[in-house]
Amino acid sequence: MKKHYRYSKKKKKAHNELLSVQIALLIGGMFILYRELDNILSGKFPSLSTLLMGIGLSLIVLGVPYLIRSIKRTQHTKDYQNSSLYQIDKMDGIGFERYLKWLFEQRGYKASTTQTTNDFGADLILSKDGKKIVVQAKRYGSNVGIQAIQEVFTAQHYFDCEEAWVVTNSRFTKSAKLVGQKVNVRLIGRDELESFVNHGKSEESIERYKDDAKKETRECPKCGQPLKLRQSNKGSFYGCSRFPNCKHTEKI
């Protein structure tokens, strides 16, 4: 099973690349056949110009998907570089996993995503300095509970990893913190994630993202009511509009 995980993605990628080559050669071959059908039927060799055009067409067919993927990667990189917590809150689960993969790669980790189904509680596999880490990503609007810790703890042993992490844009319940500490699972909540996100950014860019966040309508993850921008002697923060009935707060 573990070998299947390690090589299934490589096999799928190799299969897709081989299929692309076959399609490109088929299109180039059909072009040559169309242009040189009479010569081929009469036993003559296709002209050099037609062969070169057919080869060129095949290369174009092969290159276009790579060009599109390269453009998408460049755009994603720009989007990720400009991401702040309030933008991360808008991501779906798979988008959050991809963002974390990019984020950890910027911090020097080698990162790979697992398959989207039957992942045994693992969303990312990180490696750095000979250490292997399994990560479960939770893009939540509410606090993360015990189940995430149980799943990633299982995944740690399934994938033979030295460490297990749960990363969320939210926070953890008290029981999740207790269990995580007991089984030695690292819990990376909203505050620590913010440090990862802002690492290497200039103060000017961070303040600009905070200004954008202030304009964003947000909901309390506990009661669903709007969050209001409030002030304290420590600076600005979000607080639930139902205060004091609900005392949820968030950093900007």
C-alpha positions as CSV (number, residue, x, y, z in Angstrom):
1,M,0.0,0.0,0.0
2,K,2.8,2.5,0.9
3,K,4.7,1.7,-2.3
4,H,1.4,2.3,-4.2
5,Y,1.2,5.7,-2.6
6,R,4.8,6.6,-3.4
7,Y,4.7,5.6,-7.1
8,S,1.0,6.1,-8.1
9,K,1.5,9.8,-8.7
10,K,4.7,9.3,-10.7
11,K,3.0,6.6,-12.8
12,K,0.0,8.8,-13.4
13,K,2.3,11.7,-14.5
14,A,4.4,9.5,-16.7
15,H,1.2,8.0,-18.3
16,N,-0.2,11.5,-19.0
17,E,3.1,12.7,-20.5
18,L,3.3,9.5,-22.7
19,L,-0.3,10.1,-23.8
20,S,0.5,13.8,-24.7
21,V,3.5,12.6,-26.8
22,Q,1.3,10.0,-28.6
23,I,-1.4,12.6,-29.4
24,A,1.2,15.1,-30.7
25,L,2.8,12.4,-32.9
26,L,-0.6,11.4,-34.2
27,I,-1.5,14.9,-35.1
28,G,1.8,15.5,-36.8
29,G,1.5,12.2,-38.6
30,M,-2.0,13.0,-39.8
31,F,-0.8,16.3,-41.1
32,I,2.0,14.7,-43.1
33,L,-0.4,12.0,-44.4
34,Y,-2.9,14.7,-45.5
35,R,-0.2,16.7,-47.3
36,E,1.6,13.8,-48.9
37,L,-1.0,11.1,-49.4
38,D,-0.5,10.9,-53.1
39,N,3.3,10.6,-52.8
40,I,3.0,8.0,-50.1
41,L,0.5,5.9,-52.1
42,S,2.8,6.0,-55.1
43,G,5.7,4.8,-53.0
44,K,7.5,8.2,-52.7
45,F,9.0,9.6,-49.6
46,P,7.3,12.7,-48.1
47,S,8.9,16.0,-48.9
48,L,11.4,17.4,-46.4
49,S,9.3,20.6,-45.9
50,T,6.2,18.6,-45.1
51,L,8.2,16.4,-42.6
52,L,9.5,19.5,-40.9
53,M,6.1,21.1,-40.7
54,G,4.7,17.9,-39.3
55,I,7.5,17.7,-36.7
56,G,6.9,21.4,-35.9
57,L,3.2,20.9,-35.4
58,S,3.9,18.0,-33.1
59,L,6.2,20.1,-31.0
60,I,3.6,22.9,-30.8
61,V,0.9,20.4,-29.7
62,L,3.4,19.2,-27.0
63,G,4.4,22.7,-25.9
64,V,1.1,24.4,-25.6
65,P,0.0,22.4,-22.5
66,Y,3.3,23.1,-20.8
67,L,3.0,26.8,-21.6
68,I,-0.5,26.9,-20.2
69,R,0.7,25.1,-17.0
70,S,3.6,27.5,-16.7
71,I,1.4,30.5,-17.0
72,K,-1.0,29.1,-14.4
73,R,1.9,28.3,-12.0
74,T,3.2,31.9,-12.4
75,Q,-0.3,33.3,-11.7
76,H,-0.7,31.0,-8.7
77,T,2.7,32.1,-7.3
78,K,1.7,35.7,-7.6
79,D,-1.7,35.0,-5.9
80,Y,0.0,33.0,-3.1
81,Q,2.7,35.7,-2.6
82,N,-0.1,38.3,-2.1
83,S,-2.3,36.1,0.1
84,S,-3.2,37.1,3.6
85,L,-5.3,35.3,6.3
86,Y,-8.6,36.8,5.2
87,Q,-7.9,35.6,1.6
88,I,-7.0,32.2,2.9
89,D,-10.3,32.1,4.7
90,K,-12.0,32.2,1.2
91,M,-10.1,29.2,-0.1
92,D,-11.8,25.8,-0.4
93,G,-10.1,22.7,1.1
94,I,-8.1,21.7,-1.9
95,G,-7.1,25.3,-2.6
96,F,-5.8,25.5,1.0
97,E,-3.8,22.3,0.6
98,R,-2.1,23.7,-2.6
99,Y,-1.4,27.0,-0.9
100,L,0.2,25.2,2.1
101,K,2.3,23.1,-0.3
102,W,3.6,26.3,-1.9
103,L,4.1,28.0,1.5
104,F,6.2,25.2,3.0
105,E,8.3,25.0,-0.2
106,Q,9.1,28.7,0.3
107,R,10.3,27.8,3.8
108,G,12.7,25.2,2.5
109,Y,10.6,22.0,2.7
110,K,10.1,19.5,0.0
111,A,6.4,19.1,-0.2
112,S,3.9,16.8,-2.0
113,T,0.2,16.5,-1.9
114,T,-1.5,13.1,-1.4
115,Q,-4.4,11.9,-3.4
116,T,-7.7,13.6,-2.7
117,T,-9.5,10.4,-1.6
118,N,-8.3,7.6,0.6
119,D,-5.5,9.7,1.9
120,F,-5.6,8.1,5.4
121,G,-5.7,11.5,7.1
122,A,-2.7,13.0,5.2
123,D,-3.0,16.0,2.9
124,L,0.7,16.8,2.6
125,I,4.0,15.0,3.1
126,L,6.9,17.3,4.0
127,S,10.6,16.5,4.2
128,K,13.5,18.5,5.3
129,D,16.9,17.7,6.8
130,G,16.1,14.0,6.6
131,K,12.9,14.3,8.6
132,K,9.5,13.3,7.1
133,I,6.4,15.1,8.3
134,V,2.7,14.3,7.6
135,V,0.3,17.3,7.5
136,Q,-3.4,17.5,7.7
137,A,-4.8,20.8,6.4
138,K,-8.1,22.2,7.8
139,R,-9.5,25.2,6.2
140,Y,-12.3,25.7,8.8
141,G,-14.7,28.4,9.8
142,S,-14.9,26.9,13.3
143,N,-12.5,25.4,15.8
144,V,-10.8,22.1,14.9
145,G,-11.6,19.2,17.1
146,I,-10.1,15.8,18.2
147,Q,-10.9,14.0,14.9
148,A,-8.2,15.8,13.0
149,I,-5.6,14.8,15.6
150,Q,-6.7,11.2,15.5
151,E,-6.5,11.1,11.7
152,V,-3.1,12.7,11.4
153,F,-1.7,10.5,14.2
154,T,-2.9,7.4,12.2
155,A,-1.4,8.9,9.0
156,Q,2.0,9.5,10.7
157,H,2.4,5.7,11.3
158,Y,0.9,4.7,8.0
159,F,3.3,6.9,6.0
160,D,6.3,6.2,8.3
161,C,6.8,9.9,9.3
162,E,8.7,11.3,12.2
163,E,6.3,14.1,12.9
164,A,2.6,14.9,12.5
165,W,1.1,18.4,12.1
166,V,-2.4,19.8,11.8
167,V,-2.5,23.2,10.1
168,T,-5.6,25.4,10.2
169,N,-6.7,28.9,9.4
170,S,-8.9,28.6,12.5
171,R,-8.1,27.5,16.1
172,F,-8.3,24.3,18.1
173,T,-10.7,23.2,20.8
174,K,-9.4,22.6,24.3
175,S,-9.8,18.9,24.0
176,A,-7.9,18.9,20.7
177,K,-5.0,20.7,22.3
178,L,-4.9,18.2,25.2
179,V,-4.9,15.2,22.8
180,G,-2.4,16.8,20.5
181,Q,0.0,17.4,23.4
182,K,-0.5,13.9,24.6
183,V,0.2,12.2,21.3
184,N,2.9,14.7,20.3
185,V,1.0,16.2,17.3
186,R,2.0,19.7,16.4
187,L,-1.0,22.1,16.1
188,I,-0.4,25.1,13.9
189,G,-3.4,27.4,14.4
190,R,-4.3,30.8,13.0
191,D,-1.7,32.8,14.9
192,E,1.3,30.6,13.9
193,L,0.0,30.3,10.4
194,E,-0.1,34.1,10.2
195,S,3.6,34.1,11.2
196,F,4.4,31.6,8.3
197,V,2.4,33.7,5.9
198,N,4.0,37.0,6.8
199,H,7.5,35.7,7.0
200,G,9.7,37.6,4.6
201,K,7.0,40.2,3.8
202,S,7.8,43.8,4.3
203,E,5.9,45.7,7.0
204,E,4.4,47.9,4.3
205,S,2.9,44.9,2.5
206,I,1.6,43.4,5.8
207,E,-0.2,46.7,6.7
208,R,-1.7,46.9,3.2
209,Y,-3.2,43.4,3.6
210,K,-4.5,44.4,7.0
211,D,-6.2,47.4,5.5
212,D,-7.8,45.2,2.9
213,A,-9.0,42.8,5.7
214,K,-10.7,45.7,7.5
215,K,-13.0,46.2,4.5
216,E,-13.9,42.5,4.4
217,T,-17.2,41.3,5.9
218,R,-16.5,38.4,8.2
219,E,-18.7,36.1,10.3
220,C,-18.1,34.7,13.7
221,P,-17.2,31.0,13.5
222,K,-18.9,30.3,16.8
223,C,-22.3,31.9,16.4
224,G,-22.4,33.0,12.7
225,Q,-23.1,36.7,13.5
226,P,-21.0,39.5,11.8
227,L,-17.6,40.4,13.3
228,K,-16.9,44.0,14.0
229,L,-13.6,45.8,13.9
230,R,-12.7,46.9,17.4
231,Q,-9.9,48.8,19.0
232,S,-7.9,48.1,22.2
233,N,-4.7,49.3,23.7
234,K,-2.9,46.6,21.8
235,G,-4.3,47.6,18.4
236,S,-7.2,46.6,16.1
237,F,-8.9,43.2,16.2
238,Y,-12.2,41.6,15.2
239,G,-14.8,40.9,17.9
240,C,-18.2,39.3,17.7
241,S,-21.1,41.7,17.3
242,R,-23.0,39.7,20.0
243,F,-20.5,40.6,22.7
244,P,-20.7,40.0,25.6
245,N,-22.9,36.9,24.8
246,C,-20.2,35.7,22.4
247,K,-16.6,36.7,23.2
248,H,-14.9,35.4,20.0
249,T,-12.1,37.5,18.8
250,E,-9.6,37.3,15.9
251,K,-6.4,39.1,14.9
252,I,-6.4,41.1,11.7
